[in-house]
Amino acid sequence: MGTKHLIKHGNSLALVIDRGVLDLLELDATTPLRVSTDGRRLVITPVRNLEAEKKWRDTVEDGNQRLEKIIRGMVG
């Protein structure tokens, strides 16, 4: 893989991904990608099932809200 550089693409910058990596990860031009960061790294993750992804996010959010209520009850 090695070092990559961003290239100018209109008013944006683009990252070119080598064919070997695309093949390995089974990605193509129609694969939706989630782009996130931890403040130091760029993380690009293929979204294989948009419906499952939404359900997972909703479940995590619900769990976070329940946990927050429990913690507030313990503290307050």
N, C-alpha and C positions, 0 to 999 in steps of 0.2 A: 504494500500500500504506500508507505512512505509519506513524505511531506507533500502537502497540496497548497495551492494558492488560489484565492478567489479571483474570478475573472469578471470584467465589466460586462453587464447584460442590461442594456438600456440605462435606466437610472438606478439600477440595483447591482448587486454582486451575486455571482453564482458559483457553486461548487460542482465541479465535474467529477462524477464517480466512475471509476474504471469499470469496464465491461465485466471483468472477472469478479469483482465485488458484487455487481448487480446480479450476475448469474448465481453466485454463491448464496445470496440472500433472497433470490427469486423475486427481484424487484424489476419493474418496468415503468414506463411513462405514466401508467394509469394507477400505480400503487400510491394510495394516500400515505403521507408521512407526517408524523407528529414531531415538531421541532421544539426542544426545550433546552434549558440551561440550568446549571447549578451555580451560576455566577462566574465560573472559571472554564467550564467545558460546554461545548455544543453537543447535544445528544439528538440524533435523528433516529426515530423508531418507526418501522412500518406498522401501519394500522391494518391488521388483517381482517377484523370484523368490527365495523363501526357500531353496530347495535350492541355487541358484547362490550365494547369499549365504553359506551355511554352507560350501560347497566353497571359496569364496574365502578365508574366514577360516581354514579348516583349512590351506590352501596357504600363507598368510602365516605362520601359526604354525610350520609345518614348516620354512619357509625361515628364520625367525628362530632356531629351534633349531639348524639346520645352521650358520648363520653364527656363532652363539655358540660352537659346538664348534671351528670354524675359528679364531676369534679366540683362544680359550683355548689352542689348539695353538701359535699364533704367539707368545703372551705367555709361556706356561708352558713 
